[in-house]
Amino acid sequence: MKPFISYLLLALFSGALLSGCNTARGIGEDVQQLGNAIERAAR
């Protein structure tokens, strides 16, 4: 039973880590688009 719980926790942690990376990537893209919009407005 203990190995099952360890694998379950590992799977949950891995899923949370991967979804966190996608979220950080999305925020980075949003900030980049905002910077591009500001640059276009300043011209």
PDB file with SEQRES, HELIX, SHEET and CRYST1 records, atoms N, CA, C and O in Angstrom:
SEQRES   1 A   43  MET LYS PRO PHE ILE SER TYR LEU LEU LEU ALA LEU PHE          
SEQRES   2 A   43  SER GLY ALA LEU LEU SER GLY CYS ASN THR ALA ARG GLY          
SEQRES   3 A   43  ILE GLY GLU ASP VAL GLN GLN LEU GLY ASN ALA ILE GLU          
SEQRES   4 A   43  ARG ALA ALA ARG                                              
HELIX    1 AA1 LYS A    2  ALA A   42  1                                  41    
CRYST1    1.000    1.000    1.000  90.00  90.00  90.00 P 1           1          
ATOM      1  N   MET A   1       0.820  -1.204   0.000  1.00  0.00           N  
ATOM      2  CA  MET A   1       0.000   0.000   0.000  1.00  0.00           C  
ATOM      3  C   MET A   1       0.861   1.263   0.000  1.00  0.00           C  
ATOM      4  O   MET A   1       0.512   2.249  -0.649  1.00  0.00           O  
ATOM      5  N   LYS A   2       1.973   1.241   0.717  1.00  0.00           N  
ATOM      6  CA  LYS A   2       2.821   2.426   0.794  1.00  0.00           C  
ATOM      7  C   LYS A   2       3.403   2.822  -0.572  1.00  0.00           C  
ATOM      8  O   LYS A   2       3.422   4.013  -0.884  1.00  0.00           O  
ATOM      9  N   PRO A   3       3.883   1.870  -1.408  1.00  0.00           N  
ATOM     10  CA  PRO A   3       4.378   2.276  -2.730  1.00  0.00           C  
ATOM     11  C   PRO A   3       3.283   2.923  -3.587  1.00  0.00           C  
ATOM     12  O   PRO A   3       3.561   3.837  -4.364  1.00  0.00           O  
ATOM     13  N   PHE A   4       2.057   2.455  -3.447  1.00  0.00           N  
ATOM     14  CA  PHE A   4       0.941   3.025  -4.213  1.00  0.00           C  
ATOM     15  C   PHE A   4       0.749   4.493  -3.846  1.00  0.00           C  
ATOM     16  O   PHE A   4       0.571   5.336  -4.726  1.00  0.00           O  
ATOM     17  N   ILE A   5       0.785   4.795  -2.581  1.00  0.00           N  
ATOM     18  CA  ILE A   5       0.614   6.183  -2.127  1.00  0.00           C  
ATOM     19  C   ILE A   5       1.775   7.045  -2.612  1.00  0.00           C  
ATOM     20  O   ILE A   5       1.580   8.195  -3.005  1.00  0.00           O  
ATOM     21  N   SER A   6       2.976   6.488  -2.582  1.00  0.00           N  
ATOM     22  CA  SER A   6       4.146   7.238  -3.060  1.00  0.00           C  
ATOM     23  C   SER A   6       4.007   7.568  -4.542  1.00  0.00           C  
ATOM     24  O   SER A   6       4.289   8.692  -4.958  1.00  0.00           O  
ATOM     25  N   TYR A   7       3.569   6.584  -5.348  1.00  0.00           N  
ATOM     26  CA  TYR A   7       3.384   6.825  -6.781  1.00  0.00           C  
ATOM     27  C   TYR A   7       2.261   7.818  -7.034  1.00  0.00           C  
ATOM     28  O   TYR A   7       2.355   8.650  -7.937  1.00  0.00           O  
ATOM     29  N   LEU A   8       1.211   7.736  -6.250  1.00  0.00           N  
ATOM     30  CA  LEU A   8       0.100   8.663  -6.396  1.00  0.00           C  
ATOM     31  C   LEU A   8       0.546  10.098  -6.089  1.00  0.00           C  
ATOM     32  O   LEU A   8       0.214  11.023  -6.831  1.00  0.00           O  
ATOM     33  N   LEU A   9       1.281  10.278  -5.021  1.00  0.00           N  
ATOM     34  CA  LEU A   9       1.787  11.606  -4.671  1.00  0.00           C  
ATOM     35  C   LEU A   9       2.757  12.122  -5.727  1.00  0.00           C  
ATOM     36  O   LEU A   9       2.750  13.310  -6.050  1.00  0.00           O  
ATOM     37  N   LEU A  10       3.589  11.240  -6.263  1.00  0.00           N  
ATOM     38  CA  LEU A  10       4.520  11.638  -7.313  1.00  0.00           C  
ATOM     39  C   LEU A  10       3.766  12.093  -8.557  1.00  0.00           C  
ATOM     40  O   LEU A  10       4.136  13.090  -9.177  1.00  0.00           O  
ATOM     41  N   ALA A  11       2.712  11.372  -8.924  1.00  0.00           N  
ATOM     42  CA  ALA A  11       1.913  11.742 -10.092  1.00  0.00           C  
ATOM     43  C   ALA A  11       1.218  13.090  -9.872  1.00  0.00           C  
ATOM     44  O   ALA A  11       1.185  13.924 -10.776  1.00  0.00           O  
ATOM     45  N   LEU A  12       0.673  13.300  -8.698  1.00  0.00           N  
ATOM     46  CA  LEU A  12       0.004  14.561  -8.398  1.00  0.00           C  
ATOM     47  C   LEU A  12       0.987  15.733  -8.404  1.00  0.00           C  
ATOM     48  O   LEU A  12       0.679  16.802  -8.933  1.00  0.00           O  
ATOM     49  N   PHE A  13       2.153  15.534  -7.823  1.00  0.00           N  
ATOM     50  CA  PHE A  13       3.171  16.582  -7.791  1.00  0.00           C  
ATOM     51  C   PHE A  13       3.648  16.914  -9.206  1.00  0.00           C  
ATOM     52  O   PHE A  13       3.815  18.082  -9.555  1.00  0.00           O  
ATOM     53  N   SER A  14       3.867  15.869 -10.016  1.00  0.00           N  
ATOM     54  CA  SER A  14       4.312  16.090 -11.398  1.00  0.00           C  
ATOM     55  C   SER A  14       3.266  16.858 -12.190  1.00  0.00           C  
ATOM     56  O   SER A  14       3.604  17.761 -12.956  1.00  0.00           O  
ATOM     57  N   GLY A  15       2.004  16.507 -12.010  1.00  0.00           N  
ATOM     58  CA  GLY A  15       0.929  17.210 -12.705  1.00  0.00           C  
ATOM     59  C   GLY A  15       0.853  18.669 -12.294  1.00  0.00           C  
ATOM     60  O   GLY A  15       0.652  19.544 -13.136  1.00  0.00           O  
ATOM     61  N   ALA A  16       1.009  18.933 -11.021  1.00  0.00           N  
ATOM     62  CA  ALA A  16       0.970  20.317 -10.537  1.00  0.00           C  
ATOM     63  C   ALA A  16       2.156  21.111 -11.070  1.00  0.00           C  
ATOM     64  O   ALA A  16       2.018  22.284 -11.419  1.00  0.00           O  
ATOM     65  N   LEU A  17       3.311  20.478 -11.132  1.00  0.00           N  
ATOM     66  CA  LEU A  17       4.509  21.150 -11.637  1.00  0.00           C  
ATOM     67  C   LEU A  17       4.351  21.497 -13.111  1.00  0.00           C  
ATOM     68  O   LEU A  17       4.689  22.604 -13.530  1.00  0.00           O  
ATOM     69  N   LEU A  18       3.841  20.559 -13.895  1.00  0.00           N  
ATOM     70  CA  LEU A  18       3.674  20.795 -15.324  1.00  0.00           C  
ATOM     71  C   LEU A  18       2.619  21.855 -15.602  1.00  0.00           C  
ATOM     72  O   LEU A  18       2.787  22.677 -16.503  1.00  0.00           O  
ATOM     73  N   SER A  19       1.544  21.843 -14.844  1.00  0.00           N  
ATOM     74  CA  SER A  19       0.515  22.865 -15.060  1.00  0.00           C  
ATOM     75  C   SER A  19       1.027  24.232 -14.625  1.00  0.00           C  
ATOM     76  O   SER A  19       0.638  25.244 -15.208  1.00  0.00           O  
ATOM     77  N   GLY A  20       1.880  24.283 -13.629  1.00  0.00           N  
ATOM     78  CA  GLY A  20       2.483  25.543 -13.207  1.00  0.00           C  
ATOM     79  C   GLY A  20       3.378  26.126 -14.276  1.00  0.00           C  
ATOM     80  O   GLY A  20       3.417  27.343 -14.463  1.00  0.00           O  
ATOM     81  N   CYS A  21       4.094  25.275 -14.976  1.00  0.00           N  
ATOM     82  CA  CYS A  21       4.954  25.752 -16.067  1.00  0.00           C  
ATOM     83  C   CYS A  21       4.114  26.362 -17.178  1.00  0.00           C  
ATOM     84  O   CYS A  21       4.480  27.395 -17.739  1.00  0.00           O  
ATOM     85  N   ASN A  22       3.005  25.738 -17.496  1.00  0.00           N  
ATOM     86  CA  ASN A  22       2.141  26.270 -18.545  1.00  0.00           C  
ATOM     87  C   ASN A  22       1.561  27.619 -18.133  1.00  0.00           C  
ATOM     88  O   ASN A  22       1.404  28.510 -18.967  1.00  0.00           O  
ATOM     89  N   THR A  23       1.248  27.767 -16.867  1.00  0.00           N  
ATOM     90  CA  THR A  23       0.695  29.026 -16.383  1.00  0.00           C  
ATOM     91  C   THR A  23       1.742  30.137 -16.474  1.00  0.00           C  
ATOM     92  O   THR A  23       1.434  31.241 -16.922  1.00  0.00           O  
ATOM     93  N   ALA A  24       2.966  29.853 -16.056  1.00  0.00           N  
ATOM     94  CA  ALA A  24       4.034  30.855 -16.122  1.00  0.00           C  
ATOM     95  C   ALA A  24       4.312  31.231 -17.571  1.00  0.00           C  
ATOM     96  O   ALA A  24       4.574  32.396 -17.871  1.00  0.00           O  
ATOM     97  N   ARG A  25       4.257  30.266 -18.458  1.00  0.00           N  
ATOM     98  CA  ARG A  25       4.479  30.550 -19.881  1.00  0.00           C  
ATOM     99  C   ARG A  25       3.379  31.464 -20.410  1.00  0.00           C  
ATOM    100  O   ARG A  25       3.657  32.397 -21.164  1.00  0.00           O  
ATOM    101  N   GLY A  26       2.144  31.203 -20.023  1.00  0.00           N  
ATOM    102  CA  GLY A  26       1.023  32.033 -20.475  1.00  0.00           C  
ATOM    103  C   GLY A  26       1.137  33.460 -19.970  1.00  0.00           C  
ATOM    104  O   GLY A  26       0.836  34.406 -20.698  1.00  0.00           O  
ATOM    105  N   ILE A  27       1.568  33.617 -18.736  1.00  0.00           N  
ATOM    106  CA  ILE A  27       1.746  34.961 -18.179  1.00  0.00           C  
ATOM    107  C   ILE A  27       2.846  35.688 -18.931  1.00  0.00           C  
ATOM    108  O   ILE A  27       2.721  36.878 -19.217  1.00  0.00           O  
ATOM    109  N   GLY A  28       3.923  34.983 -19.252  1.00  0.00           N  
ATOM    110  CA  GLY A  28       5.005  35.592 -20.010  1.00  0.00           C  
ATOM    111  C   GLY A  28       4.554  36.064 -21.381  1.00  0.00           C  
ATOM    112  O   GLY A  28       4.945  37.139 -21.836  1.00  0.00           O  
ATOM    113  N   GLU A  29       3.729  35.258 -22.035  1.00  0.00           N  
ATOM    114  CA  GLU A  29       3.212  35.656 -23.352  1.00  0.00           C  
ATOM    115  C   GLU A  29       2.299  36.876 -23.232  1.00  0.00           C  
ATOM    116  O   GLU A  29       2.343  37.764 -24.084  1.00  0.00           O  
ATOM    117  N   ASP A  30       1.480  36.929 -22.192  1.00  0.00           N  
ATOM    118  CA  ASP A  30       0.597  38.079 -21.984  1.00  0.00           C  
ATOM    119  C   ASP A  30       1.400  39.355 -21.756  1.00  0.00           C  
ATOM    120  O   ASP A  30       1.069  40.407 -22.304  1.00  0.00           O  
ATOM    121  N   VAL A  31       2.445  39.263 -20.955  1.00  0.00           N  
ATOM    122  CA  VAL A  31       3.285  40.433 -20.685  1.00  0.00           C  
ATOM    123  C   VAL A  31       3.976  40.886 -21.964  1.00  0.00           C  
ATOM    124  O   VAL A  31       4.111  42.085 -22.208  1.00  0.00           O  
ATOM    125  N   GLN A  32       4.413  39.933 -22.779  1.00  0.00           N  
ATOM    126  CA  GLN A  32       5.064  40.281 -24.037  1.00  0.00           C  
ATOM    127  C   GLN A  32       4.084  40.993 -24.974  1.00  0.00           C  
ATOM    128  O   GLN A  32       4.449  41.977 -25.617  1.00  0.00           O  
ATOM    129  N   GLN A  33       2.859  40.510 -25.053  1.00  0.00           N  
ATOM    130  CA  GLN A  33       1.857  41.158 -25.892  1.00  0.00           C  
ATOM    131  C   GLN A  33       1.546  42.569 -25.385  1.00  0.00           C  
ATOM    132  O   GLN A  33       1.351  43.490 -26.178  1.00  0.00           O  
ATOM    133  N   LEU A  34       1.501  42.727 -24.081  1.00  0.00           N  
ATOM    134  CA  LEU A  34       1.265  44.047 -23.505  1.00  0.00           C  
ATOM    135  C   LEU A  34       2.407  44.996 -23.863  1.00  0.00           C  
ATOM    136  O   LEU A  34       2.171  46.153 -24.212  1.00  0.00           O  
ATOM    137  N   GLY A  35       3.638  44.507 -23.778  1.00  0.00           N  
ATOM    138  CA  GLY A  35       4.794  45.322 -24.153  1.00  0.00           C  
ATOM    139  C   GLY A  35       4.745  45.722 -25.620  1.00  0.00           C  
ATOM    140  O   GLY A  35       5.077  46.854 -25.970  1.00  0.00           O  
ATOM    141  N   ASN A  36       4.333  44.794 -26.478  1.00  0.00           N  
ATOM    142  CA  ASN A  36       4.208  45.116 -27.911  1.00  0.00           C  
ATOM    143  C   ASN A  36       3.139  46.170 -28.147  1.00  0.00           C  
ATOM    144  O   ASN A  36       3.318  47.062 -28.977  1.00  0.00           O  
ATOM    145  N   ALA A  37       2.038  46.077 -27.430  1.00  0.00           N  
ATOM    146  CA  ALA A  37       0.969  47.054 -27.580  1.00  0.00           C  
ATOM    147  C   ALA A  37       1.422  48.444 -27.136  1.00  0.00           C  
ATOM    148  O   ALA A  37       1.100  49.438 -27.787  1.00  0.00           O  
ATOM    149  N   ILE A  38       2.156  48.518 -26.051  1.00  0.00           N  
ATOM    150  CA  ILE A  38       2.679  49.800 -25.564  1.00  0.00           C  
ATOM    151  C   ILE A  38       3.660  50.374 -26.563  1.00  0.00           C  
ATOM    152  O   ILE A  38       3.651  51.577 -26.827  1.00  0.00           O  
ATOM    153  N   GLU A  39       4.509  49.521 -27.122  1.00  0.00           N  
ATOM    154  CA  GLU A  39       5.480  49.992 -28.107  1.00  0.00           C  
ATOM    155  C   GLU A  39       4.783  50.543 -29.357  1.00  0.00           C  
ATOM    156  O   GLU A  39       5.198  51.572 -29.891  1.00  0.00           O  
ATOM    157  N   ARG A  40       3.740  49.873 -29.821  1.00  0.00           N  
ATOM    158  CA  ARG A  40       3.004  50.355 -30.991  1.00  0.00           C  
ATOM    159  C   ARG A  40       2.314  51.678 -30.690  1.00  0.00           C  
ATOM    160  O   ARG A  40       2.251  52.554 -31.553  1.00  0.00           O  
ATOM    161  N   ALA A  41       1.799  51.831 -29.480  1.00  0.00           N  
ATOM    162  CA  ALA A  41       1.104  53.073 -29.111  1.00  0.00           C  
ATOM    163  C   ALA A  41       2.082  54.246 -29.004  1.00  0.00           C  
ATOM    164  O   ALA A  41       1.703  55.393 -29.241  1.00  0.00           O  
ATOM    165  N   ALA A  42       3.328  53.965 -28.651  1.00  0.00           N  
ATOM    166  CA  ALA A  42       4.304  55.025 -28.476  1.00  0.00           C  
ATOM    167  C   ALA A  42       4.844  55.559 -29.799  1.00  0.00           C  
ATOM    168  O   ALA A  42       5.461  56.624 -29.820  1.00  0.00           O  
ATOM    169  N   ARG A  43       4.631  54.859 -30.882  1.00  0.00           N  
ATOM    170  CA  ARG A  43       5.170  55.299 -32.184  1.00  0.00           C  
ATOM    171  C   ARG A  43       4.403  56.434 -32.759  1.00  0.00           C  
ATOM    172  O   ARG A  43       4.730  56.914 -33.844  1.00  0.00           O  
TER     173      ARG A  43                                                      
END                                                                             
